[in-house]
Amino acid sequence: MLRIRLFCIISIFLSALYSSRAQDLEGLAVEYERAVYSGASLEEANAALIGKARCYKALGRYAEASSTLARIRMFALTPEERQEVLFQQELCRFMGGEFEQAAAMVEEVEPVSQDVLLLHALALAYCGRYDESEIYAARCISFNGTNPRLGELLKFYEGHPRVKSEKTATVLSFVPPLAHFYNEAYGEGLLSAGLNAASVGIIVANLVGGYWISGILGGGIALDYTLMGNRERNAFLVHKNNTNGPIAFGERLRALLGDILNDYD
């Protein structure tokens, strides 16, 4: 009982501590914004925006951190400062799940450090640009010299997800199981084949029994629903695979790179 009470007291204390820290960071971000609008010099305004972005980043509000960094007047920064701001902006976009936007910044951020190379590799992988990602990942783990696990990394990239074609899925959907098999949804493919076979069976049974109108109308409507539903479902599966595949690959890549870098840190 004493242990439970102690655990509750610690939990409440930690929650209050985090809440207090969050409020402090929120208040500090407001102060930074006030400095920007109070007639601060160009250098002071840039410094305040960088400070505000750091507050949002510490709070996990990456979209706001990125938009704050975008307000910085880059022409007033040194080349090194400009690169650091761009790197932080790419990082915030990546951490905020804006993978396409993060990958779009790869050409702007010079790969001068291992951290930059790592971020580039991940950002590109998460949006399906595997060939480019592979180059940066290889450079990342070999930054301090040849890495003996380079072959393992290259082999890992060979198994990257293949982009599914919606046009191919549409054509295959006319033979129900094939489109689902193409999308690796084997159970759904068998179920779809069964439903479409049942619709055809309704038509045949009614025609054989002499019920021409009900056979053509009823069976045709049922077949239309199952066949059209099959096409729509496979279009959805193509989109899902092409979206989730790179993210799943990126997660595995992140774990692998972390393991490799920890081994040779």
NURO-122645 format. One record per atom (N, C-alpha, C, CB): x, y, z negated; chain. Coordinates in steps of 0.02 Angstrom, whole numbers. Each point is the difference from the previous one (the first is absolute). Glycine has a CB too. Example, Ala and Ser with C-alpha at 12.3 -4.5 7.8 and 13.67 -1.06 7.14 Angstrom:
BEGIN
     c1     c2     c3 chain
    660   -284   -390     A
    -45     59      0     A
     45     60      0     A
    -95    -59    -62     A
     77    112     98     A
     42     59     -3     A
    -39     55    -37     A
     59    -32    108     A
END
This chain:
BEGIN
     c1     c2     c3 chain
     42    -60      0     A
    -42     60      0     A
     44     63      0     A
    -91    -63    -61     A
    144     60     20     A
     45     57     -3     A
     34     11     68     A
     19    -22   -122     A
     -2    -35    155     A
     32      5     66     A
    -46     33     51     A
     67   -103    -27     A
   -131     85     25     A
    -49     29     47     A
     -6     75    -12     A
    -62   -110      4     A
     57    130    -69     A
     -5     71    -16     A
     62     38     23     A
    -73    -29    -98     A
    132     -2     87     A
     62     32     21     A
      2      9     76     A
     58    -50    -99     A
    -81     -2    135     A
     -1      3     73     A
    -46     57     24     A
     22   -124      6     A
    -80    130    -38     A
    -48     53     18     A
     29     69    -13     A
    -95    -78    -26     A
    129     86    -32     A
     31     64    -16     A
     53     19     51     A
    -23    -21   -122     A
     65    -29    141     A
     53     13     50     A
    -31     18     68     A
     76    -80    -60     A
   -129     44     80     A
    -34     14     63     A
    -28     70      2     A
    -28   -121     11     A
     -4    142    -66     A
    -29     67     -4     A
     55     53      3     A
    -96    -45    -68     A
    152     31     33     A
     56     47      0     A
     29      9     70     A
     26    -33   -119     A
    -15    -24    154     A
     28      3     67     A
    -47     36     48     A
     62   -106    -22     A
   -127     93     16     A
    -49     33     43     A
      1     75    -12     A
    -72   -103     -1     A
     75    123    -62     A
      2     71    -16     A
     64     32     26     A
    -71    -22   -102     A
    126    -16     96     A
     64     26     23     A
      0     10     75     A
     56    -58    -94     A
    -83      9    131     A
     -4      6     73     A
    -46     57     19     A
     23   -123     12     A
    -80    128    -46     A
    -48     53     15     A
     31     68    -12     A
    -94    -77    -31     A
    132     82    -24     A
     32     64    -16     A
     52     17     53     A
    -19    -21   -122     A
     58    -29    143     A
     51     11     52     A
    -33     21     65     A
     76    -84    -55     A
   -131     51     73     A
    -36     16     62     A
    -25     72     -3     A
    -33   -120     14     A
      6    140    -72     A
    -24     68     -7     A
     58     50      6     A
    -94    -41    -73     A
    151     23     44     A
     59     43      4     A
     21     10     73     A
     37    -39   -114     A
    -34    -17    151     A
     20      4     71     A
    -51     39     40     A
     59   -109    -11     A
   -123     99     -3     A
    -53     37     34     A
      7     75    -13     A
    -77   -100     -9     A
     89    116    -54     A
      9     71    -18     A
     62     29     32     A
    -58    -22   -107     A
    112    -17    110     A
     62     23     31     A
    -11     12     75     A
     67    -62    -86     A
   -106     18    118     A
    -14      9     71     A
    -38     65     12     A
     -3   -124     15     A
    -43    140    -60     A
    -38     63      6     A
     47     60     -7     A
   -102    -57    -47     A
    149     52      0     A
     48     54    -10     A
     44     10     61     A
      0    -24   -123     A
     20    -31    154     A
     40      5     61     A
    -40     35     55     A
     62   -105    -31     A
   -126     87     37     A
    -43     31     51     A
     -9     74    -14     A
    -59   -110     17     A
     52    127    -81     A
     -7     70    -19     A
     63     40     20     A
    -77    -33    -96     A
    135      1     88     A
     62     34     18     A
      4     14     75     A
     57    -57    -96     A
    -85     11    136     A
      0      9     73     A
    -41     61     20     A
     14   -124     15     A
    -71    133    -49     A
    -46     53     19     A
     12     66    -39     A
    -83    -89     27     A
    134     89    -69     A
     12     61    -39     A
     55     44     30     A
    -36    -62   -100     A
     47     52    164     A
     49     42     34     A
     71    -24     -8     A
    -76     93    -17     A
     86   -157      6     A
     68    -27     -7     A
     38      7     65     A
    -40    -80    -87     A
    106     82     82     A
     41      3     61     A
     -7    -65     39     A
     80     79    -57     A
    -54    -79    117     A
     -5    -59     43     A
     33    -61    -33     A
      0     74    101     A
     59    -63   -129     A
     36    -54    -33     A
    -38    -25    -62     A
    109     48     42     A
   -137     -1    -81     A
    -36    -18    -60     A
    -65    -37     17     A
     49    100    -58     A
    -83    -78    112     A
    -61    -33     21     A
     14    -72     22     A
    -48    111     35     A
    102   -120      2     A
     19    -67     21     A
     16    -45    -60     A
     44     47    108     A
     -7    -19   -156     A
     17    -38    -60     A
    -62    -18    -39     A
    110     58     -5     A
   -159    -12      1     A
    -62    -13    -36     A
    -40    -55     35     A
     -2    119    -41     A
      0   -118    107     A
    -36    -51     37     A
     33    -69     -8     A
    -37     87     83     A
    103    -88    -85     A
     35    -63    -12     A
    -17    -26    -70     A
     93     35     79     A
    -93     10   -128     A
    -18    -20    -68     A
    -71    -25     -5     A
     81     82    -42     A
   -127    -49     77     A
    -70    -21     -1     A
     -7    -69     32     A
    -37    120      5     A
     72   -131     50     A
     -2    -65     33     A
     26    -56    -46     A
     15     57    112     A
     36    -42   -151     A
     27    -50    -46     A
    -52    -17    -54     A
    116     44     21     A
   -153      6    -43     A
    -52    -13    -50     A
    -53    -47     28     A
     20    113    -51     A
    -43    -99    111     A
    -51    -42     31     A
     27    -70     13     A
    -51    101     52     A
    114   -105    -33     A
     31    -65     12     A
      3    -41    -64     A
     67     49     94     A
    -49    -16   -150     A
      2    -35    -64     A
    -69    -22    -23     A
    100     68    -29     A
   -152    -32     51     A
    -68    -18    -17     A
    -29    -53     47     A
    -15    114    -46     A
     54   -132     98     A
    -24    -49     49     A
    -48     29     51     A
     14    -85    -86     A
    -16    152     91     A
    -45     33     48     A
     41     18     62     A
    -75     47    -93     A
     90    -99    131     A
     49      6     54     A
    -25     44     58     A
     43   -112    -32     A
   -107    109     47     A
    -27     41     55     A
      8     74    -16     A
    -82    -91     29     A
     69    110    -92     A
      7     70    -20     A
     74     19     -2     A
   -106     -8    -67     A
    149    -37     47     A
     72     13      1     A
     24     13     71     A
     15    -71   -103     A
    -38     29    150     A
     20      7     70     A
    -25     66     29     A
     -2   -125     12     A
    -61    143    -25     A
    -27     62     27     A
     36     61    -31     A
   -111    -57     17     A
    132     50    -79     A
     38     55    -32     A
     68      8     32     A
    -60    -21   -108     A
     93    -34    122     A
     65      3     33     A
     -6     29     70     A
     38    -99    -66     A
    -94     87     99     A
    -11     26     68     A
     -4     76      1     A
    -59   -106     29     A
     46    137    -87     A
     -6     73     -4     A
     68     35     -8     A
   -112    -16    -50     A
    164    -24     39     A
     67     29    -10     A
     24     30     65     A
     26    -83    -91     A
      4    142     87     A
     27     34     59     A
     70    -28     13     A
    -67    106    -23     A
     70   -151     71     A
     60    -39     13     A
     58     44     23     A
    -71    -97     28     A
     57    153      7     A
     54     41     27     A
     42     32    -55     A
    -71     22    100     A
     43    -19   -161     A
     37     30    -56     A
     43    -50    -37     A
    -91     83    -11     A
     90   -146     32     A
     38    -53    -34     A
     65    -15     36     A
   -106    -48    -42     A
    154     22      6     A
     61    -24     32     A
    -16    -66     35     A
     74     57    -88     A
    -32    -79    135     A
    -14    -64     34     A
     -8    -58    -49     A
     65     42     97     A
    -25    -43   -150     A
     -5    -54    -49     A
    -67      4    -38     A
    125     -1    -12     A
   -145     61     -7     A
    -63      9    -35     A
    -59    -19     44     A
     52     91    -69     A
    -47    -73    133     A
    -53    -15     47     A
     -9    -75      7     A
     24    106     62     A
     31   -142    -57     A
     -3    -72      6     A
    -30    -32    -63     A
    100      3     76     A
    -83     23   -134     A
    -27    -27    -62     A
    -76     10     -4     A
    110     22    -56     A
   -133     37     77     A
    -72     14      0     A
    -37    -46     48     A
     23    120    -30     A
      6   -129     90     A
    -31    -45     49     A
     -1    -72    -25     A
     39     76     92     A
     15    -97   -124     A
      2    -67    -29     A
    -54     -9    -53     A
    123     -6     23     A
   -130     55    -67     A
    -51     -4    -52     A
    -70      0     30     A
     77     58    -79     A
    -87    -22    133     A
    -65      2     33     A
    -16    -68     32     A
     14    123     21     A
     36   -153     11     A
    -10    -67     28     A
    -15    -51    -55     A
     77     29     95     A
    -41    -23   -151     A
    -10    -45    -56     A
    -70      7    -29     A
    122      6    -25     A
   -145     55     17     A
    -67     12    -28     A
    -54    -26     47     A
     43    100    -60     A
    -33    -91    124     A
    -49    -27     48     A
     -2    -76     -3     A
     18    100     74     A
     41   -130    -79     A
      2    -73     -4     A
    -32    -25    -64     A
    105      0     68     A
    -88     31   -124     A
    -28    -21    -64     A
    -75     12     -4     A
    110     24    -53     A
   -134     24     91     A
    -72     14      3     A
    -38    -43     49     A
     28    115    -33     A
      7   -162     66     A
    -33    -44     48     A
     -8     29     69     A
    -58    -48    -95     A
     89    105    109     A
     -5     31     66     A
     60    -25     42     A
    -60    104    -47     A
     58   -167     66     A
     57    -32     31     A
     16     28     69     A
    -28   -102    -64     A
    -23    116    104     A
     12     28     66     A
     33     68     -5     A
    -99    -63     44     A
     75    105    -91     A
     28     66     -9     A
     71     -3    -25     A
   -114     44    -22     A
    127    -92    -23     A
     68     -9    -25     A
     47    -22     56     A
    -46    -30   -113     A
     24    -18    153     A
     42    -24     55     A
     13     54     52     A
    -47   -115    -18     A
      0    162     25     A
      8     54     48     A
     57     47    -20     A
   -121     -7     27     A
    142      5    -90     A
     53     44    -23     A
     69    -31      4     A
    -83     51    -75     A
     87   -113     96     A
     64    -35      2     A
     52     37     42     A
    -62   -108    -14     A
     41    135     70     A
     46     36     43     A
     24     65    -30     A
    -56    -51     98     A
     18     79   -146     A
     18     64    -30     A
     49     -8    -57     A
   -110     43     33     A
    108   -100    -67     A
     42    -10    -59     A
     62    -39     20     A
   -101      2    -77     A
    159     28     70     A
     62    -32     21     A
     17    -58    -47     A
     40    109     48     A
    -23   -167    -21     A
     15    -59    -41     A
     70      4    -31     A
    -76    -68     73     A
     85    113   -120     A
     66     13    -28     A
     13    -39    -65     A
     -4    112     52     A
    -48   -145    -78     A
      9    -37    -62     A
    -38    -66      3     A
     13    108    -64     A
      3   -152     18     A
    -33    -65     -2     A
    -74      8    -17     A
    108    -54    -34     A
   -124    103     -8     A
    -70     12    -18     A
    -41     20     61     A
     36     33   -115     A
     -8      9    156     A
    -35     23     61     A
    -10    -59     47     A
     49    116    -12     A
      3   -156     21     A
     -5    -58     44     A
    -53    -49    -24     A
    121     13     29     A
   -124    -23    -94     A
    -50    -45    -30     A
    -70     26     13     A
     81    -34    -88     A
    -92     99     77     A
    -66     30     11     A
    -20     -5     73     A
     20     78    -96     A
     26    -63    141     A
    -15     -5     72     A
    -21    -71     18     A
     82     92     24     A
    -44   -142    -48     A
    -15    -70     16     A
    -70    -18    -23     A
    122    -29    -10     A
   -140     49    -51     A
    -65    -18    -27     A
    -56     38     35     A
     54    -23   -110     A
    -46     88    121     A
    -52     39     33     A
    -16    -27     69     A
     38    101    -65     A
     13   -119    102     A
     -9    -27     68     A
    -32    -69     -2     A
     99     66     39     A
    -79   -107    -87     A
    -28    -67     -6     A
    -74      2    -17     A
    111    -43    -36     A
   -130     88     -9     A
    -70      3    -22     A
    -47     24     55     A
     42     22   -115     A
    -16      8    167     A
    -45     20     55     A
     14    -41     63     A
     -7    116    -48     A
     43   -172     40     A
      6    -49     54     A
     55     14     51     A
   -118    -17    -15     A
    164     63      0     A
     55     14     46     A
     61    -41    -22     A
    -45    119     24     A
     41   -184    -11     A
     47    -48    -30     A
     70      6     29     A
    -95    -76    -19     A
    103     87     83     A
     66      3     30     A
     41     58    -29     A
    -46    -51    106     A
     14    109   -113     A
     34     58    -29     A
     14    -12    -74     A
    -56     75     83     A
      8   -104   -117     A
      8    -14    -71     A
     59    -47    -12     A
   -123     16    -17     A
    130    -65     60     A
     54    -49     -8     A
     69     34      3     A
    -73    -88     52     A
     80    136     -7     A
     64     35      6     A
     18     37    -64     A
    -20     12    123     A
    -30     24   -150     A
     13     39    -61     A
     11    -46    -60     A
    -69     93     46     A
     32   -149    -49     A
      9    -47    -55     A
     69    -31      1     A
   -123    -25      2     A
    147      7     58     A
     67    -29      6     A
     53     51    -20     A
    -41    -75     93     A
     31    137    -72     A
     48     53    -19     A
     -2     13    -75     A
    -13     52    113     A
    -46    -59   -143     A
     -8     12    -71     A
     39    -50    -42     A
   -114     47     23     A
    106   -111    -10     A
     34    -50    -41     A
     74     -4     17     A
   -106    -64     -7     A
    126     91     64     A
     71     -1     20     A
     33     68    -11     A
    -26    -90     84     A
     -6    133   -122     A
     23     69     -9     A
     70      2    -31     A
   -119     37    -13     A
    133    -82    -33     A
     65      0    -34     A
     46    -55     25     A
    -57     46   -100     A
     42    -72    158     A
     40    -54     28     A
    -44    -58     23     A
     95     34    -73     A
    -65    -81    108     A
    -37    -57     26     A
    -34    -38    -56     A
     81     -8     95     A
   -145     -6    -85     A
    -39    -36    -51     A
     -9    -72     23     A
    -59    106    -35     A
     76   -155     -7     A
     -6    -71     20     A
    -72    -22     10     A
    105    -22    -62     A
   -154     61     40     A
    -70    -19      9     A
    -32     33     61     A
     -8    -16   -124     A
     49     46    167     A
    -25     32     60     A
    -38    -50     44     A
     95     83     -5     A
    -68   -143     13     A
    -33    -50     41     A
    -69    -18    -27     A
    112    -45     30     A
   -117     41    -96     A
    -65    -14    -31     A
    -51     55     16     A
     59    -61    -93     A
    -35    124     91     A
    -45     56     16     A
    -23     -3     72     A
     59     70    -86     A
    -13    -83    132     A
    -18     -2     71     A
    -49    -57     14     A
    112     48     29     A
   -102   -104    -62     A
    -46    -57      9     A
    -69     17    -28     A
     97    -81     -8     A
    -98    119    -46     A
    -63     22    -30     A
    -40     41     51     A
     52     -1   -115     A
    -18     45    151     A
    -34     42     48     A
    -28    -39     59     A
     75     93    -34     A
    -44   -151     48     A
    -26    -41     56     A
    -71    -23    -13     A
    117    -37     24     A
   -136     33    -87     A
    -68    -23    -17     A
    -50     56    -10     A
     53    -98    -51     A
    -38    157     78     A
    -46     55    -10     A
    -67    -13     35     A
     98     79     -9     A
   -153    -50    -16     A
    -66    -11     30     A
     -3     22     73     A
    -52     14   -114     A
     14    -51    153     A
     -9     19     71     A
    -63     42      6     A
     58   -106     39     A
    -54    156      3     A
    -58     44     10     A
    -54    -38     38     A
     75    102      0     A
   -136   -100    -27     A
    -56    -33     32     A
    -32     47     51     A
    -21    -69   -103     A
     -1     42    159     A
    -31     39     54     A
    -75     -6     -4     A
    101    -16     73     A
   -135     74    -78     A
    -73     -1     -2     A
    -29    -25     66     A
      2     96    -82     A
     32    -80    137     A
    -23    -23     66     A
      3    -77      4     A
     39    108     53     A
     16   -136    -77     A
      7    -73     -1     A
    -54    -32    -44     A
    123     11     19     A
   -135     19    -77     A
    -50    -26    -46     A
    -70      3     31     A
     70     35    -97     A
    -84     18    135     A
    -65      7     32     A
    -11    -54     52     A
      4    124    -20     A
     47   -137     60     A
     -5    -52     51     A
     -9    -68    -33     A
     72     68     78     A
    -33    -83   -129     A
     -4    -64    -33     A
    -65    -10    -39     A
    123      1     -8     A
   -156     55    -10     A
    -61     -5    -40     A
    -58    -33     38     A
     36    102    -61     A
    -30   -106    127     A
    -52    -34     39     A
      2    -76    -11     A
      6     92     86     A
     51   -116   -112     A
      4    -70    -23     A
     13      4    -75     A
     45    -45    114     A
    -99     47   -154     A
      2     21    -71     A
     61    -20    -42     A
   -119     -5     10     A
    139    -57    -13     A
     55    -15    -47     A
     66     33     20     A
    -56   -107    -26     A
     67    117     91     A
     65     21     24     A
     20     69    -27     A
    -18    -68    102     A
    -29    116   -102     A
     16     67    -25     A
     16     -1    -74     A
    -74     49     89     A
     36    -88   -126     A
     13     -6    -72     A
     68    -34    -13     A
   -124     -4    -22     A
    139    -47     62     A
     64    -34     -8     A
     57     49     17     A
    -53   -112     29     A
     42    154     21     A
     49     51     19     A
     13     48    -58     A
    -38     -8    120     A
    -15     23   -158     A
      6     44    -58     A
     16    -38    -64     A
    -80     77     54     A
     95   -142    -47     A
     19    -42    -57     A
    -55     -6    -52     A
    118     33     19     A
   -180    -27      3     A
    -58    -10    -45     A
    -33    -66     20     A
    -19    126    -15     A
     51   -181     -3     A
    -19    -66     25     A
    -68    -23    -27     A
    121    -28      9     A
   -134     40    -72     A
    -64    -19    -28     A
    -58     38     32     A
     58    -25   -107     A
    -48     90    117     A
    -52     40     33     A
    -10    -23     72     A
     29     97    -73     A
     25   -118    105     A
     -5    -23     69     A
    -44    -62      6     A
    113     47     22     A
   -104    -94    -68     A
    -40    -60      1     A
    -74     15    -15     A
    101    -66    -35     A
   -112    112    -13     A
    -68     20    -16     A
    -33     35     59     A
     32     11   -120     A
      5     33    153     A
    -27     36     58     A
    -17    -49     57     A
     66    102    -32     A
    -22   -150     42     A
    -12    -50     52     A
    -64    -39    -15     A
    123    -10     22     A
   -133     -6    -86     A
    -60    -37    -19     A
    -63     41     11     A
     67    -61    -83     A
    -65    125     65     A
    -59     43     10     A
    -17     10     74     A
     28     58   -107     A
     24    -49    147     A
    -12      9     72     A
    -25    -65     31     A
     88     89      4     A
    -61   -146    -27     A
    -23    -65     26     A
    -73    -11    -19     A
    117    -46     -9     A
   -137     68    -51     A
    -69     -7    -22     A
    -46     42     44     A
     39    -22   -118     A
    -16     83    135     A
    -40     43     44     A
    -10    -32     68     A
     43    101    -60     A
     10   -130     87     A
     -5    -34     65     A
    -46    -61     -7     A
    115     39     33     A
   -110    -73    -89     A
    -42    -59    -12     A
    -74     19     -2     A
     94    -52    -64     A
   -110    110     35     A
    -70     23     -1     A
    -26     10     71     A
     20     55   -111     A
     22    -25    153     A
    -21     12     69     A
    -12    -66     36     A
     66    107      2     A
    -18   -153     -8     A
     -5    -65     36     A
    -60    -39    -25     A
    124     -2     15     A
   -134     -1    -81     A
    -56    -39    -28     A
    -67     27     24     A
     70    -25   -101     A
    -77     90    102     A
    -63     30     23     A
    -11    -10     74     A
     10     84    -90     A
     43    -80    129     A
     -7    -10     72     A
    -19    -72     16     A
     84     91     20     A
    -52   -138    -55     A
    -15    -71     10     A
    -72    -15    -21     A
    120    -29    -18     A
   -144     63    -34     A
    -68    -11    -24     A
    -52     37     40     A
     46    -18   -112     A
    -24     56    162     A
    -47     37     42     A
    -18     68    -26     A
    -43   -108     35     A
     73    130    -89     A
    -14     66    -28     A
     48     51     31     A
    -43    -51   -109     A
     31     68    170     A
     47     41     38     A
      7     70    -29     A
    -30    -66    101     A
    -26     97   -116     A
      2     69    -23     A
     33      5    -69     A
   -105     25     65     A
     82    -67   -113     A
     29      2    -67     A
     74    -21      2     A
   -113    -24    -50     A
    128    -23     94     A
     70    -23      6     A
     45     56     24     A
    -40   -115     23     A
     18    149     31     A
     42     53     29     A
      2     60    -46     A
    -28    -40    115     A
    -31     62   -139     A
     -2     60    -43     A
     31    -13    -69     A
   -103     37     62     A
     76    -88    -96     A
     24    -14    -68     A
     74    -20     -2     A
   -115    -35    -29     A
    132    -12     72     A
     70    -22      1     A
     46     54     25     A
    -38   -116     18     A
     14    154     32     A
     42     55     27     A
     14     53    -52     A
    -48    -22    112     A
     -5     39   -150     A
     10     51    -53     A
     48    -26    -53     A
   -116     44     20     A
    108   -107    -40     A
     45    -29    -50     A
     72     -1     25     A
    -95    -70    -44     A
    103     51    108     A
     67     -3     29     A
     31     69      6     A
    -33   -101     63     A
    -10    150    -47     A
     25     69      5     A
     27     24    -67     A
    -82     23     92     A
     45    -38   -145     A
     21     20    -67     A
     66    -34    -19     A
   -120     18    -33     A
    124    -82     44     A
     60    -37    -21     A
     61     18     43     A
    -73    -93    -40     A
     61    100    106     A
     56     15     44     A
     24     72     -8     A
    -44    -85     81     A
     -3    132    -84     A
     19     70     -9     A
     30     11    -70     A
    -91     35     80     A
     62    -69   -129     A
     29      5    -67     A
     70    -27     -2     A
   -113    -11    -48     A
    125    -41     87     A
     66    -30      6     A
     50     50     28     A
    -53   -113     15     A
     33    150     37     A
     44     49     30     A
     15     57    -47     A
    -46    -30    112     A
     -6     55   -146     A
     10     55    -47     A
     45    -21    -59     A
   -112     46     32     A
    101   -107    -56     A
     40    -24    -56     A
     73     -6     19     A
   -100    -61    -43     A
    114     37    104     A
     69     -7     21     A
     34     66     13     A
    -30   -109     48     A
     -8    159    -25     A
     28     67      7     A
     21     27    -68     A
    -72     21    102     A
     30    -35   -153     A
     16     21    -68     A
     62    -37    -25     A
   -121     23    -22     A
    126    -89     36     A
     57    -39    -24     A
     65     23     32     A
    -77    -97    -17     A
     74    117     81     A
     60     25     34     A
     24     63    -36     A
    -39    -47    111     A
     -7     93   -124     A
     18     62    -35     A
     28    -15    -69     A
    -89     62     64     A
     57   -108    -99     A
     22    -18    -68     A
     70    -30      1     A
   -119    -20    -33     A
    132    -26     80     A
     65    -32      4     A
     55     50     18     A
    -56   -106     34     A
     40    152     13     A
     50     49     22     A
     13     53    -53     A
    -36    -20    116     A
    -11     28   -163     A
      9     48    -55     A
     33    -33    -60     A
    -99     63     39     A
     73   -121    -59     A
     25    -33    -61     A
     65    -38     11     A
   -118     -9    -37     A
    129    -15     99     A
     61    -38     14     A
     63     38    -15     A
    -63    -60     87     A
     71    122    -60     A
     61     38    -14     A
      8     17    -74     A
     -9     47    113     A
    -47    -34   -148     A
      5     16    -71     A
     24    -60    -40     A
    -92     84     12     A
     65   -143      3     A
     22    -61    -34     A
     74    -14     15     A
   -118    -46      7     A
    137     56     56     A
     71    -10     19     A
     43     50    -37     A
    -34    -42    114     A
     11    105   -118     A
     38     52    -35     A
     10    -16    -73     A
    -44     82     80     A
     -7   -111   -112     A
      6    -19    -70     A
     53    -55     -9     A
   -121     30    -18     A
    121    -78     63     A
     51    -53     -4     A
     70     28     14     A
    -86    -85     36     A
     89    132     11     A
     65     31     16     A
     26     40    -60     A
    -33      6    121     A
    -12     29   -154     A
     20     39    -59     A
     30    -46    -53     A
    -90     85     24     A
     58   -142    -35     A
     25    -47    -50     A
     68    -28     21     A
   -118    -29    -32     A
    125     12     97     A
     62    -29     24     A
     58     51     -4     A
    -66    -75     76     A
     53    136    -54     A
     53     51     -3     A
     19     15    -72     A
    -42     49    107     A
     -7    -47   -151     A
     15     11    -71     A
     44    -55    -28     A
   -108     59    -12     A
     94   -121     32     A
     40    -57    -23     A
     71      4     27     A
   -104    -69     -6     A
    110     85     70     A
     66      4     31     A
     42     56    -30     A
    -48    -46    106     A
     17    104   -115     A
     36     57    -26     A
     20    -10    -73     A
    -61     73     79     A
     18   -107   -117     A
     17    -15    -70     A
     59    -48     -5     A
   -120     19    -31     A
    124    -66     78     A
     55    -48     -1     A
     67     33     15     A
    -80    -88     37     A
     79    140      4     A
     63     30     22     A
      3     74    -19     A
      6    -82     95     A
    -36     98   -153     A
      0     69    -23     A
     69     18    -27     A
   -123     -8    -28     A
END
